[in-house]
Amino acid sequence: MKKQRLLSLNMKNLMIVIASIFILNSCSDKDQLIGKWDDVIKLSTKHVDLEAKTDSATITTKGDGWWIDAITFEDSIYSYYGREDINLESHSFRIIEKHFLVEKRDKNTLFVKINENNTEDDRVMNITFEAGDYFDYVNIQQAGK
């Protein structure tokens, strides 16, 4: 009788240990890291080459909940948070600076125009997109004369 109880107790313990291992193992989520987002913007391109003359490009997205985080042009960084004249969360807005125009035409289209480059050096613009905790960017290079 004692052997039977001991065997029964060991089987229960073994079942508890096995069940615990399965439960603890199923709680592991190594594939989905906290704070890591999938690409929710889905840019049509991440690099654009423009000619030295006034030139433009249209970039499309498959995602529609994005906004512009920042624009770098040559050695300057432009941020538009808090500006009353630009609503970054709307489906359309225009950013007009001395050397460029960036226009969100609808929820999936961004138009970029850079004025003529009269220098010998290439000019570089980076536009950073944001959607929640996901960031992506487009690099635009304009040739020099």
N, CA, C and O atoms as CSV, one atom per row, in Angstrom:
chain,resi,resn,atom,element,x,y,z
A,1,MET,N,N,0.809,-1.181,0.000
A,1,MET,CA,C,0.000,0.000,0.000
A,1,MET,C,C,0.864,1.262,0.000
A,1,MET,O,O,0.569,2.219,-0.715
A,2,LYS,N,N,1.937,1.262,0.806
A,2,LYS,CA,C,2.841,2.414,0.846
A,2,LYS,C,C,3.522,2.602,-0.505
A,2,LYS,O,O,3.724,3.731,-0.952
A,3,LYS,N,N,3.875,1.494,-1.154
A,3,LYS,CA,C,4.519,1.588,-2.469
A,3,LYS,C,C,3.569,2.220,-3.478
A,3,LYS,O,O,3.978,3.032,-4.307
A,4,GLN,N,N,2.306,1.842,-3.401
A,4,GLN,CA,C,1.331,2.376,-4.329
A,4,GLN,C,C,1.137,3.881,-4.107
A,4,GLN,O,O,1.067,4.640,-5.074
A,5,ARG,N,N,1.048,4.322,-2.842
A,5,ARG,CA,C,0.907,5.746,-2.545
A,5,ARG,C,C,2.144,6.520,-2.990
A,5,ARG,O,O,2.040,7.611,-3.551
A,6,LEU,N,N,3.325,5.936,-2.731
A,6,LEU,CA,C,4.574,6.580,-3.123
A,6,LEU,C,C,4.648,6.706,-4.642
A,6,LEU,O,O,5.040,7.750,-5.164
A,7,LEU,N,N,4.276,5.653,-5.342
A,7,LEU,CA,C,4.283,5.678,-6.806
A,7,LEU,C,C,3.269,6.703,-7.321
A,7,LEU,O,O,3.554,7.439,-8.265
A,8,SER,N,N,2.097,6.751,-6.706
A,8,SER,CA,C,1.067,7.715,-7.087
A,8,SER,C,C,1.542,9.147,-6.839
A,8,SER,O,O,1.324,10.032,-7.666
A,9,LEU,N,N,2.192,9.367,-5.693
A,9,LEU,CA,C,2.718,10.688,-5.359
A,9,LEU,C,C,3.808,11.106,-6.346
A,9,LEU,O,O,3.836,12.255,-6.786
A,10,ASN,N,N,4.704,10.181,-6.694
A,10,ASN,CA,C,5.766,10.485,-7.666
A,10,ASN,C,C,5.191,10.788,-9.046
A,10,ASN,O,O,5.699,11.662,-9.747
A,11,MET,N,N,4.137,10.075,-9.444
A,11,MET,CA,C,3.504,10.330,-10.740
A,11,MET,C,C,2.862,11.726,-10.749
A,11,MET,O,O,2.949,12.447,-11.742
A,12,LYS,N,N,2.212,12.102,-9.625
A,12,LYS,CA,C,1.609,13.428,-9.532
A,12,LYS,C,C,2.688,14.505,-9.617
A,12,LYS,O,O,2.524,15.500,-10.323
A,13,ASN,N,N,3.789,14.302,-8.897
A,13,ASN,CA,C,4.892,15.271,-8.940
A,13,ASN,C,C,5.474,15.381,-10.342
A,13,ASN,O,O,5.778,16.474,-10.822
A,14,LEU,N,N,5.621,14.233,-10.989
A,14,LEU,CA,C,6.165,14.220,-12.346
A,14,LEU,C,C,5.231,14.974,-13.299
A,14,LEU,O,O,5.690,15.743,-14.143
A,15,MET,N,N,3.924,14.750,-13.161
A,15,MET,CA,C,2.950,15.445,-14.007
A,15,MET,C,C,2.985,16.954,-13.750
A,15,MET,O,O,2.888,17.748,-14.686
A,16,ILE,N,N,3.122,17.346,-12.483
A,16,ILE,CA,C,3.197,18.770,-12.141
A,16,ILE,C,C,4.450,19.395,-12.743
A,16,ILE,O,O,4.394,20.500,-13.283
A,17,VAL,N,N,5.569,18.705,-12.654
A,17,VAL,CA,C,6.828,19.211,-13.219
A,17,VAL,C,C,6.707,19.352,-14.732
A,17,VAL,O,O,7.104,20.373,-15.292
A,18,ILE,N,N,6.165,18.342,-15.394
A,18,ILE,CA,C,6.025,18.391,-16.856
A,18,ILE,C,C,5.073,19.523,-17.261
A,18,ILE,O,O,5.365,20.276,-18.189
A,19,ALA,N,N,3.945,19.641,-16.571
A,19,ALA,CA,C,2.990,20.713,-16.875
A,19,ALA,C,C,3.628,22.080,-16.653
A,19,ALA,O,O,3.418,22.995,-17.449
A,20,SER,N,N,4.400,22.227,-15.590
A,20,SER,CA,C,5.077,23.500,-15.305
A,20,SER,C,C,6.064,23.854,-16.405
A,20,SER,O,O,6.157,25.012,-16.812
A,21,ILE,N,N,6.792,22.873,-16.882
A,21,ILE,CA,C,7.762,23.118,-17.967
A,21,ILE,C,C,7.034,23.618,-19.216
A,21,ILE,O,O,7.469,24.583,-19.844
A,22,PHE,N,N,5.926,22.962,-19.577
A,22,PHE,CA,C,5.163,23.402,-20.750
A,22,PHE,C,C,4.612,24.809,-20.572
A,22,PHE,O,O,4.670,25.624,-21.492
A,23,ILE,N,N,4.082,25.092,-19.399
A,23,ILE,CA,C,3.506,26.415,-19.142
A,23,ILE,C,C,4.581,27.491,-19.203
A,23,ILE,O,O,4.393,28.524,-19.847
A,24,LEU,N,N,5.698,27.254,-18.540
A,24,LEU,CA,C,6.772,28.250,-18.539
A,24,LEU,C,C,7.364,28.435,-19.927
A,24,LEU,O,O,7.706,29.554,-20.309
A,25,ASN,N,N,7.486,27.368,-20.675
A,25,ASN,CA,C,8.036,27.456,-22.022
A,25,ASN,C,C,7.089,28.211,-22.954
A,25,ASN,O,O,7.539,28.951,-23.829
A,26,SER,N,N,5.793,28.029,-22.774
A,26,SER,CA,C,4.840,28.719,-23.645
A,26,SER,C,C,4.767,30.211,-23.352
A,26,SER,O,O,4.278,30.972,-24.188
A,27,CYS,N,N,5.235,30.647,-22.199
A,27,CYS,CA,C,5.232,32.070,-21.853
A,27,CYS,C,C,6.385,32.814,-22.502
A,27,CYS,O,O,6.383,34.045,-22.516
A,28,SER,N,N,7.356,32.114,-23.034
A,28,SER,CA,C,8.499,32.748,-23.674
A,28,SER,C,C,8.072,33.295,-25.030
A,28,SER,O,O,7.472,32.579,-25.831
A,29,ASP,N,N,8.380,34.559,-25.286
A,29,ASP,CA,C,8.018,35.194,-26.548
A,29,ASP,C,C,9.260,35.854,-27.134
A,29,ASP,O,O,9.353,37.079,-27.204
A,30,LYS,N,N,10.197,35.034,-27.548
A,30,LYS,CA,C,11.464,35.549,-28.068
A,30,LYS,C,C,11.295,36.199,-29.435
A,30,LYS,O,O,12.078,37.074,-29.805
A,31,ASP,N,N,10.272,35.776,-30.194
A,31,ASP,CA,C,10.075,36.319,-31.533
A,31,ASP,C,C,9.539,37.745,-31.511
A,31,ASP,O,O,9.838,38.525,-32.414
A,32,GLN,N,N,8.765,38.094,-30.512
A,32,GLN,CA,C,8.171,39.422,-30.439
A,32,GLN,C,C,8.790,40.192,-29.281
A,32,GLN,O,O,8.345,40.069,-28.140
A,33,LEU,N,N,9.808,40.980,-29.570
A,33,LEU,CA,C,10.476,41.767,-28.549
A,33,LEU,C,C,9.619,42.961,-28.159
A,33,LEU,O,O,8.939,43.546,-29.002
A,34,ILE,N,N,9.651,43.317,-26.901
A,34,ILE,CA,C,8.880,44.457,-26.419
A,34,ILE,C,C,9.423,45.730,-27.063
A,34,ILE,O,O,10.630,45.971,-27.053
A,35,GLY,N,N,8.531,46.537,-27.620
A,35,GLY,CA,C,8.935,47.792,-28.244
A,35,GLY,C,C,9.354,47.660,-29.695
A,35,GLY,O,O,9.597,48.675,-30.349
A,36,LYS,N,N,9.450,46.449,-30.223
A,36,LYS,CA,C,9.852,46.258,-31.617
A,36,LYS,C,C,8.603,46.185,-32.486
A,36,LYS,O,O,7.768,45.298,-32.307
A,37,TRP,N,N,8.477,47.109,-33.419
A,37,TRP,CA,C,7.321,47.156,-34.311
A,37,TRP,C,C,7.711,46.633,-35.682
A,37,TRP,O,O,8.858,46.770,-36.109
A,38,ASP,N,N,6.757,46.041,-36.359
A,38,ASP,CA,C,6.950,45.672,-37.752
A,38,ASP,C,C,6.857,46.937,-38.603
A,38,ASP,O,O,6.398,47.979,-38.136
A,39,ASP,N,N,7.297,46.832,-39.851
A,39,ASP,CA,C,7.222,47.963,-40.775
A,39,ASP,C,C,5.752,48.255,-41.079
A,39,ASP,O,O,5.113,47.532,-41.843
A,40,VAL,N,N,5.230,49.308,-40.482
A,40,VAL,CA,C,3.834,49.687,-40.706
A,40,VAL,C,C,3.716,50.829,-41.716
A,40,VAL,O,O,2.607,51.237,-42.062
A,41,ILE,N,N,4.849,51.344,-42.189
A,41,ILE,CA,C,4.841,52.437,-43.164
A,41,ILE,C,C,4.954,51.882,-44.585
A,41,ILE,O,O,4.199,52.287,-45.469
A,42,LYS,N,N,5.870,50.981,-44.806
A,42,LYS,CA,C,6.071,50.317,-46.100
A,42,LYS,C,C,6.313,51.322,-47.233
A,42,LYS,O,O,5.473,51.512,-48.113
A,43,LEU,N,N,7.483,51.954,-47.180
A,43,LEU,CA,C,7.873,52.937,-48.193
A,43,LEU,C,C,8.078,52.285,-49.552
A,43,LEU,O,O,8.540,51.147,-49.637
A,44,SER,N,N,7.735,53.005,-50.614
A,44,SER,CA,C,7.946,52.501,-51.973
A,44,SER,C,C,9.427,52.478,-52.331
A,44,SER,O,O,9.855,51.660,-53.146
A,45,THR,N,N,10.204,53.362,-51.734
A,45,THR,CA,C,11.648,53.403,-51.949
A,45,THR,C,C,12.302,54.045,-50.732
A,45,THR,O,O,11.667,54.795,-49.990
A,46,LYS,N,N,13.568,53.739,-50.543
A,46,LYS,CA,C,14.307,54.345,-49.435
A,46,LYS,C,C,15.451,55.220,-49.938
A,46,LYS,O,O,16.198,55.792,-49.144
A,47,HIS,N,N,15.584,55.324,-51.264
A,47,HIS,CA,C,16.641,56.164,-51.833
A,47,HIS,C,C,16.152,56.766,-53.147
A,47,HIS,O,O,15.550,56.083,-53.976
A,48,VAL,N,N,16.424,58.062,-53.320
A,48,VAL,CA,C,16.046,58.776,-54.541
A,48,VAL,C,C,17.240,59.606,-54.989
A,48,VAL,O,O,17.880,60.272,-54.176
A,49,ASP,N,N,17.541,59.565,-56.289
A,49,ASP,CA,C,18.565,60.426,-56.886
A,49,ASP,C,C,17.873,61.496,-57.719
A,49,ASP,O,O,17.021,61.191,-58.554
A,50,LEU,N,N,18.247,62.759,-57.487
A,50,LEU,CA,C,17.685,63.873,-58.242
A,50,LEU,C,C,18.782,64.559,-59.041
A,50,LEU,O,O,19.957,64.518,-58.675
A,51,GLU,N,N,18.383,65.186,-60.132
A,51,GLU,CA,C,19.327,65.939,-60.960
A,51,GLU,C,C,19.638,67.276,-60.300
A,51,GLU,O,O,18.970,67.674,-59.345
A,52,ALA,N,N,20.663,67.975,-60.816
A,52,ALA,CA,C,21.083,69.260,-60.249
A,52,ALA,C,C,20.034,70.354,-60.465
A,52,ALA,O,O,19.882,71.245,-59.629
A,53,LYS,N,N,19.318,70.285,-61.581
A,53,LYS,CA,C,18.252,71.274,-61.810
A,53,LYS,C,C,17.143,71.042,-60.780
A,53,LYS,O,O,17.145,70.023,-60.090
A,54,THR,N,N,16.201,71.975,-60.674
A,54,THR,CA,C,15.065,71.760,-59.778
A,54,THR,C,C,14.411,70.442,-60.163
A,54,THR,O,O,14.021,70.243,-61.314
A,55,ASP,N,N,14.298,69.555,-59.203
A,55,ASP,CA,C,13.824,68.204,-59.492
A,55,ASP,C,C,12.918,67.744,-58.357
A,55,ASP,O,O,12.946,68.293,-57.256
A,56,SER,N,N,12.120,66.733,-58.646
A,56,SER,CA,C,11.172,66.265,-57.639
A,56,SER,C,C,11.020,64.752,-57.688
A,56,SER,O,O,11.445,64.093,-58.637
A,57,ALA,N,N,10.402,64.221,-56.637
A,57,ALA,CA,C,10.128,62.787,-56.545
A,57,ALA,C,C,8.847,62.591,-55.752
A,57,ALA,O,O,8.491,63.405,-54.900
A,58,THR,N,N,8.170,61.506,-56.048
A,58,THR,CA,C,6.983,61.115,-55.295
A,58,THR,C,C,7.267,59.779,-54.631
A,58,THR,O,O,7.681,58.823,-55.286
A,59,ILE,N,N,7.045,59.721,-53.343
A,59,ILE,CA,C,7.260,58.505,-52.558
A,59,ILE,C,C,5.896,58.073,-52.039
A,59,ILE,O,O,5.145,58.883,-51.495
A,60,THR,N,N,5.583,56.804,-52.208
A,60,THR,CA,C,4.302,56.306,-51.714
A,60,THR,C,C,4.530,55.332,-50.559
A,60,THR,O,O,5.625,54.803,-50.365
A,61,THR,N,N,3.465,55.119,-49.811
A,61,THR,CA,C,3.502,54.180,-48.692
A,61,THR,C,C,2.285,53.270,-48.779
A,61,THR,O,O,1.267,53.627,-49.374
A,62,LYS,N,N,2.403,52.099,-48.183
A,62,LYS,CA,C,1.230,51.228,-48.054
A,62,LYS,C,C,0.534,51.480,-46.724
A,62,LYS,O,O,-0.677,51.293,-46.607
A,63,GLY,N,N,1.295,51.903,-45.730
A,63,GLY,CA,C,0.712,52.264,-44.443
A,63,GLY,C,C,0.212,53.693,-44.488
A,63,GLY,O,O,0.710,54.503,-45.269
A,64,ASP,N,N,-0.773,54.009,-43.652
A,64,ASP,CA,C,-1.329,55.356,-43.725
A,64,ASP,C,C,-1.345,56.110,-42.399
A,64,ASP,O,O,-1.874,57.221,-42.353
A,65,GLY,N,N,-0.802,55.571,-41.342
A,65,GLY,CA,C,-0.821,56.260,-40.056
A,65,GLY,C,C,0.505,56.898,-39.699
A,65,GLY,O,O,0.874,56.912,-38.524
A,66,TRP,N,N,1.234,57.427,-40.666
A,66,TRP,CA,C,2.581,57.956,-40.437
A,66,TRP,C,C,2.575,59.480,-40.475
A,66,TRP,O,O,1.628,60.114,-40.940
A,67,TRP,N,N,3.649,60.030,-39.977
A,67,TRP,CA,C,3.892,61.470,-40.056
A,67,TRP,C,C,5.391,61.679,-40.208
A,67,TRP,O,O,6.167,60.730,-40.087
A,68,ILE,N,N,5.801,62.907,-40.471
A,68,ILE,CA,C,7.224,63.216,-40.633
A,68,ILE,C,C,7.797,63.588,-39.276
A,68,ILE,O,O,7.323,64.516,-38.619
A,69,ASP,N,N,8.811,62.860,-38.871
A,69,ASP,CA,C,9.474,63.123,-37.595
A,69,ASP,C,C,10.465,64.273,-37.737
A,69,ASP,O,O,10.492,65.184,-36.909
A,70,ALA,N,N,11.283,64.227,-38.796
A,70,ALA,CA,C,12.301,65.267,-39.004
A,70,ALA,C,C,12.784,65.224,-40.449
A,70,ALA,O,O,12.621,64.227,-41.153
A,71,ILE,N,N,13.377,66.327,-40.865
A,71,ILE,CA,C,14.018,66.413,-42.177
A,71,ILE,C,C,15.412,66.964,-41.956
A,71,ILE,O,O,15.587,67.979,-41.282
A,72,THR,N,N,16.402,66.297,-42.523
A,72,THR,CA,C,17.749,66.869,-42.526
A,72,THR,C,C,18.061,67.252,-43.968
A,72,THR,O,O,17.788,66.498,-44.902
A,73,PHE,N,N,18.637,68.435,-44.127
A,73,PHE,CA,C,19.020,68.920,-45.449
A,73,PHE,C,C,20.360,69.601,-45.308
A,73,PHE,O,O,20.504,70.568,-44.560
A,74,GLU,N,N,21.345,69.089,-46.033
A,74,GLU,CA,C,22.726,69.529,-45.893
A,74,GLU,C,C,23.109,69.428,-44.413
A,74,GLU,O,O,23.110,68.326,-43.864
A,75,ASP,N,N,23.428,70.523,-43.765
A,75,ASP,CA,C,23.857,70.469,-42.360
A,75,ASP,C,C,22.769,70.897,-41.376
A,75,ASP,O,O,23.054,71.101,-40.196
A,76,SER,N,N,21.542,71.036,-41.838
A,76,SER,CA,C,20.460,71.525,-40.971
A,76,SER,C,C,19.458,70.417,-40.661
A,76,SER,O,O,19.217,69.528,-41.478
A,77,ILE,N,N,18.881,70.492,-39.465
A,77,ILE,CA,C,17.828,69.567,-39.045
A,77,ILE,C,C,16.557,70.381,-38.831
A,77,ILE,O,O,16.559,71.376,-38.106
A,78,TYR,N,N,15.481,69.950,-39.464
A,78,TYR,CA,C,14.195,70.629,-39.362
A,78,TYR,C,C,13.213,69.719,-38.631
A,78,TYR,O,O,13.018,68.564,-39.011
A,79,SER,N,N,12.603,70.250,-37.584
A,79,SER,CA,C,11.573,69.527,-36.842
A,79,SER,C,C,10.324,70.397,-36.817
A,79,SER,O,O,10.414,71.613,-36.648
A,80,TYR,N,N,9.171,69.783,-36.984
A,80,TYR,CA,C,7.939,70.552,-37.147
A,80,TYR,C,C,6.908,70.297,-36.052
A,80,TYR,O,O,5.755,70.710,-36.172
A,81,TYR,N,N,7.324,69.616,-34.982
A,81,TYR,CA,C,6.402,69.384,-33.861
A,81,TYR,C,C,6.011,70.708,-33.219
A,81,TYR,O,O,6.850,71.592,-33.044
A,82,GLY,N,N,4.759,70.840,-32.874
A,82,GLY,CA,C,4.310,72.017,-32.148
A,82,GLY,C,C,4.063,73.250,-32.995
A,82,GLY,O,O,3.663,74.287,-32.465
A,83,ARG,N,N,4.291,73.166,-34.298
A,83,ARG,CA,C,4.030,74.331,-35.149
A,83,ARG,C,C,2.539,74.424,-35.437
A,83,ARG,O,O,1.904,73.432,-35.794
A,84,GLU,N,N,1.994,75.608,-35.280
A,84,GLU,CA,C,0.560,75.797,-35.494
A,84,GLU,C,C,0.183,75.765,-36.972
A,84,GLU,O,O,-0.959,75.449,-37.308
A,85,ASP,N,N,1.122,76.085,-37.857
A,85,ASP,CA,C,0.812,76.148,-39.284
A,85,ASP,C,C,0.927,74.801,-39.992
A,85,ASP,O,O,0.552,74.691,-41.159
A,86,ILE,N,N,1.441,73.769,-39.306
A,86,ILE,CA,C,1.595,72.446,-39.917
A,86,ILE,C,C,1.041,71.399,-38.950
A,86,ILE,O,O,1.536,71.241,-37.834
A,87,ASN,N,N,0.010,70.692,-39.398
A,87,ASN,CA,C,-0.556,69.604,-38.604
A,87,ASN,C,C,-0.003,68.287,-39.132
A,87,ASN,O,O,-0.506,67.751,-40.120
A,88,LEU,N,N,1.023,67.768,-38.482
A,88,LEU,CA,C,1.699,66.564,-38.950
A,88,LEU,C,C,0.805,65.332,-38.944
A,88,LEU,O,O,1.110,64.354,-39.627
A,89,GLU,N,N,-0.277,65.353,-38.201
A,89,GLU,CA,C,-1.157,64.189,-38.117
A,89,GLU,C,C,-2.283,64.212,-39.148
A,89,GLU,O,O,-3.063,63.263,-39.232
A,90,SER,N,N,-2.374,65.279,-39.927
A,90,SER,CA,C,-3.427,65.342,-40.947
A,90,SER,C,C,-3.011,64.525,-42.169
A,90,SER,O,O,-1.853,64.131,-42.306
A,91,HIS,N,N,-3.984,64.279,-43.058
A,91,HIS,CA,C,-3.700,63.512,-44.270
A,91,HIS,C,C,-2.980,64.331,-45.328
A,91,HIS,O,O,-2.467,63.775,-46.299
A,92,SER,N,N,-2.934,65.666,-45.148
A,92,SER,CA,C,-2.198,66.491,-46.113
A,92,SER,C,C,-1.667,67.744,-45.427
A,92,SER,O,O,-2.334,68.354,-44.591
A,93,PHE,N,N,-0.452,68.103,-45.805
A,93,PHE,CA,C,0.170,69.338,-45.320
A,93,PHE,C,C,1.343,69.674,-46.226
A,93,PHE,O,O,1.800,68.836,-47.003
A,94,ARG,N,N,1.830,70.912,-46.121
A,94,ARG,CA,C,2.984,71.367,-46.905
A,94,ARG,C,C,4.035,71.929,-45.969
A,94,ARG,O,O,3.736,72.670,-45.033
A,95,ILE,N,N,5.278,71.554,-46.249
A,95,ILE,CA,C,6.430,72.114,-45.548
A,95,ILE,C,C,7.243,72.856,-46.603
A,95,ILE,O,O,7.754,72.250,-47.544
A,96,ILE,N,N,7.357,74.157,-46.440
A,96,ILE,CA,C,8.081,74.975,-47.419
A,96,ILE,C,C,9.270,75.613,-46.718
A,96,ILE,O,O,9.117,76.364,-45.754
A,97,GLU,N,N,10.449,75.302,-47.220
A,97,GLU,CA,C,11.692,75.894,-46.726
A,97,GLU,C,C,12.393,76.566,-47.905
A,97,GLU,O,O,11.940,76.459,-49.044
A,98,LYS,N,N,13.475,77.243,-47.636
A,98,LYS,CA,C,14.184,78.013,-48.665
A,98,LYS,C,C,14.593,77.148,-49.863
A,98,LYS,O,O,14.454,77.577,-51.008
A,99,HIS,N,N,15.094,75.938,-49.608
A,99,HIS,CA,C,15.634,75.110,-50.687
A,99,HIS,C,C,14.752,73.932,-51.085
A,99,HIS,O,O,15.062,73.237,-52.053
A,100,PHE,N,N,13.666,73.693,-50.364
A,100,PHE,CA,C,12.860,72.514,-50.685
A,100,PHE,C,C,11.397,72.674,-50.277
A,100,PHE,O,O,11.028,73.536,-49.479
A,101,LEU,N,N,10.589,71.802,-50.863
A,101,LEU,CA,C,9.176,71.674,-50.531
A,101,LEU,C,C,8.916,70.194,-50.260
A,101,LEU,O,O,9.321,69.336,-51.045
A,102,VAL,N,N,8.250,69.899,-49.164
A,102,VAL,CA,C,7.817,68.539,-48.856
A,102,VAL,C,C,6.316,68.620,-48.630
A,102,VAL,O,O,5.839,69.394,-47.800
A,103,GLU,N,N,5.578,67.808,-49.381
A,103,GLU,CA,C,4.123,67.881,-49.311
A,103,GLU,C,C,3.529,66.482,-49.134
A,103,GLU,O,O,3.739,65.593,-49.960
A,104,LYS,N,N,2.790,66.307,-48.050
A,104,LYS,CA,C,2.019,65.078,-47.875
A,104,LYS,C,C,0.703,65.321,-48.596
A,104,LYS,O,O,-0.137,66.091,-48.131
A,105,ARG,N,N,0.530,64.661,-49.736
A,105,ARG,CA,C,-0.629,64.941,-50.592
A,105,ARG,C,C,-1.879,64.185,-50.151
A,105,ARG,O,O,-2.997,64.678,-50.296
A,106,ASP,N,N,-1.683,63.018,-49.625
A,106,ASP,CA,C,-2.775,62.242,-49.043
A,106,ASP,C,C,-2.153,61.271,-48.053
A,106,ASP,O,O,-0.956,61.360,-47.779
A,107,LYS,N,N,-2.924,60.360,-47.517
A,107,LYS,CA,C,-2.397,59.505,-46.454
A,107,LYS,C,C,-1.337,58.519,-46.924
A,107,LYS,O,O,-0.704,57.863,-46.097
A,108,ASN,N,N,-1.126,58.397,-48.243
A,108,ASN,CA,C,-0.139,57.456,-48.762
A,108,ASN,C,C,0.861,58.063,-49.742
A,108,ASN,O,O,1.616,57.322,-50.372
A,109,THR,N,N,0.889,59.381,-49.890
A,109,THR,CA,C,1.747,59.995,-50.904
A,109,THR,C,C,2.511,61.184,-50.340
A,109,THR,O,O,1.934,62.085,-49.732
A,110,LEU,N,N,3.831,61.165,-50.557
A,110,LEU,CA,C,4.683,62.288,-50.178
A,110,LEU,C,C,5.387,62.790,-51.431
A,110,LEU,O,O,6.015,62.015,-52.152
A,111,PHE,N,N,5.281,64.082,-51.685
A,111,PHE,CA,C,5.936,64.732,-52.817
A,111,PHE,C,C,7.078,65.582,-52.276
A,111,PHE,O,O,6.909,66.322,-51.307
A,112,VAL,N,N,8.252,65.468,-52.916
A,112,VAL,CA,C,9.433,66.227,-52.489
A,112,VAL,C,C,10.001,66.956,-53.696
A,112,VAL,O,O,10.225,66.350,-54.743
A,113,LYS,N,N,10.234,68.263,-53.549
A,113,LYS,CA,C,10.866,69.047,-54.617
A,113,LYS,C,C,12.029,69.816,-54.010
A,113,LYS,O,O,11.882,70.482,-52.985
A,114,ILE,N,N,13.183,69.715,-54.653
A,114,ILE,CA,C,14.371,70.441,-54.207
A,114,ILE,C,C,14.765,71.421,-55.307
A,114,ILE,O,O,14.840,71.059,-56.481
A,115,ASN,N,N,15.013,72.665,-54.909
A,115,ASN,CA,C,15.412,73.702,-55.865
A,115,ASN,C,C,16.759,73.371,-56.495
A,115,ASN,O,O,17.493,72.506,-56.016
A,116,GLU,N,N,17.063,74.071,-57.566
A,116,GLU,CA,C,18.300,73.838,-58.309
A,116,GLU,C,C,19.525,73.912,-57.397
A,116,GLU,O,O,19.630,74.779,-56.529
A,117,ASN,N,N,20.437,72.981,-57.624
A,117,ASN,CA,C,21.703,72.947,-56.886
A,117,ASN,C,C,22.757,73.639,-57.746
A,117,ASN,O,O,23.208,73.076,-58.744
A,118,ASN,N,N,23.147,74.835,-57.375
A,118,ASN,CA,C,24.124,75.610,-58.148
A,118,ASN,C,C,25.554,75.356,-57.706
A,118,ASN,O,O,26.472,76.012,-58.199
A,119,THR,N,N,25.762,74.435,-56.803
A,119,THR,CA,C,27.115,74.142,-56.325
A,119,THR,C,C,27.657,72.898,-57.022
A,119,THR,O,O,26.926,72.180,-57.704
A,120,GLU,N,N,28.924,72.666,-56.839
A,120,GLU,CA,C,29.554,71.464,-57.390
A,120,GLU,C,C,29.273,70.231,-56.531
A,120,GLU,O,O,29.367,69.098,-57.004
A,121,ASP,N,N,28.932,70.462,-55.279
A,121,ASP,CA,C,28.746,69.356,-54.329
A,121,ASP,C,C,27.329,68.789,-54.389
A,121,ASP,O,O,26.361,69.513,-54.622
A,122,ASP,N,N,27.234,67.481,-54.175
A,122,ASP,CA,C,25.921,66.856,-54.038
A,122,ASP,C,C,25.258,67.350,-52.756
A,122,ASP,O,O,25.933,67.658,-51.773
A,123,ARG,N,N,23.951,67.420,-52.779
A,123,ARG,CA,C,23.203,67.782,-51.568
A,123,ARG,C,C,22.433,66.545,-51.095
A,123,ARG,O,O,21.948,65.747,-51.897
A,124,VAL,N,N,22.338,66.414,-49.782
A,124,VAL,CA,C,21.689,65.236,-49.198
A,124,VAL,C,C,20.532,65.674,-48.308
A,124,VAL,O,O,20.661,66.579,-47.484
A,125,MET,N,N,19.412,65.010,-48.497
A,125,MET,CA,C,18.233,65.216,-47.650
A,125,MET,C,C,17.807,63.853,-47.113
A,125,MET,O,O,17.773,62.872,-47.856
A,126,ASN,N,N,17.485,63.794,-45.837
A,126,ASN,CA,C,16.900,62.596,-45.236
A,126,ASN,C,C,15.572,62.990,-44.618
A,126,ASN,O,O,15.489,63.952,-43.854
A,127,ILE,N,N,14.545,62.245,-44.953
A,127,ILE,CA,C,13.224,62.466,-44.368
A,127,ILE,C,C,12.924,61.270,-43.476
A,127,ILE,O,O,12.901,60.128,-43.936
A,128,THR,N,N,12.696,61.545,-42.195
A,128,THR,CA,C,12.406,60.475,-41.242
A,128,THR,C,C,10.899,60.390,-41.031
A,128,THR,O,O,10.247,61.369,-40.668
A,129,PHE,N,N,10.368,59.205,-41.266
A,129,PHE,CA,C,8.950,58.923,-41.070
A,129,PHE,C,C,8.766,58.234,-39.722
A,129,PHE,O,O,9.642,57.502,-39.262
A,130,GLU,N,N,7.627,58.475,-39.104
A,130,GLU,CA,C,7.320,57.825,-37.829
A,130,GLU,C,C,5.875,57.347,-37.843
A,130,GLU,O,O,4.981,58.025,-38.350
A,131,ALA,N,N,5.669,56.163,-37.274
A,131,ALA,CA,C,4.319,55.628,-37.056
A,131,ALA,C,C,4.378,54.865,-35.740
A,131,ALA,O,O,4.879,53.742,-35.695
A,132,GLY,N,N,3.874,55.462,-34.680
A,132,GLY,CA,C,3.980,54.831,-33.359
A,132,GLY,C,C,5.432,54.766,-32.932
A,132,GLY,O,O,6.109,55.790,-32.852
A,133,ASP,N,N,5.908,53.565,-32.656
A,133,ASP,CA,C,7.307,53.365,-32.278
A,133,ASP,C,C,8.153,52.879,-33.447
A,133,ASP,O,O,9.266,52.399,-33.236
A,134,TYR,N,N,7.656,52.991,-34.666
A,134,TYR,CA,C,8.407,52.553,-35.843
A,134,TYR,C,C,8.899,53.780,-36.601
A,134,TYR,O,O,8.132,54.707,-36.862
A,135,PHE,N,N,10.176,53.780,-36.950
A,135,PHE,CA,C,10.800,54.871,-37.699
A,135,PHE,C,C,11.406,54.307,-38.980
A,135,PHE,O,O,11.938,53.197,-38.985
A,136,ASP,N,N,11.325,55.070,-40.054
A,136,ASP,CA,C,11.961,54.702,-41.315
A,136,ASP,C,C,12.363,56.002,-42.001
A,136,ASP,O,O,11.934,57.079,-41.585
A,137,TYR,N,N,13.171,55.915,-43.032
A,137,TYR,CA,C,13.595,57.152,-43.686
A,137,TYR,C,C,13.816,56.946,-45.175
A,137,TYR,O,O,14.011,55.832,-45.659
A,138,VAL,N,N,13.778,58.079,-45.883
A,138,VAL,CA,C,14.129,58.124,-47.300
A,138,VAL,C,C,15.340,59.033,-47.424
A,138,VAL,O,O,15.356,60.141,-46.889
A,139,ASN,N,N,16.346,58.556,-48.129
A,139,ASN,CA,C,17.556,59.326,-48.403
A,139,ASN,C,C,17.437,59.872,-49.823
A,139,ASN,O,O,17.230,59.114,-50.770
A,140,ILE,N,N,17.568,61.194,-49.964
A,140,ILE,CA,C,17.472,61.840,-51.274
A,140,ILE,C,C,18.792,62.537,-51.551
A,140,ILE,O,O,19.260,63.344,-50.749
A,141,GLN,N,N,19.387,62.219,-52.693
A,141,GLN,CA,C,20.650,62.851,-53.080
A,141,GLN,C,C,20.428,63.639,-54.362
A,141,GLN,O,O,19.934,63.117,-55.361
A,142,GLN,N,N,20.809,64.920,-54.305
A,142,GLN,CA,C,20.714,65.778,-55.474
A,142,GLN,C,C,22.123,66.034,-55.992
A,142,GLN,O,O,23.007,66.466,-55.252
A,143,ALA,N,N,22.310,65.760,-57.270
A,143,ALA,CA,C,23.630,65.924,-57.887
A,143,ALA,C,C,24.043,67.394,-57.907
A,143,ALA,O,O,23.204,68.294,-57.947
A,144,GLY,N,N,25.361,67.612,-57.877
A,144,GLY,CA,C,25.900,68.956,-58.048
A,144,GLY,C,C,26.013,69.273,-59.526
A,144,GLY,O,O,25.877,68.388,-60.371
A,145,LYS,N,N,26.268,70.557,-59.842
A,145,LYS,CA,C,26.397,70.975,-61.252
A,145,LYS,C,C,27.605,70.376,-61.905
A,145,LYS,O,O,27.856,70.626,-63.084
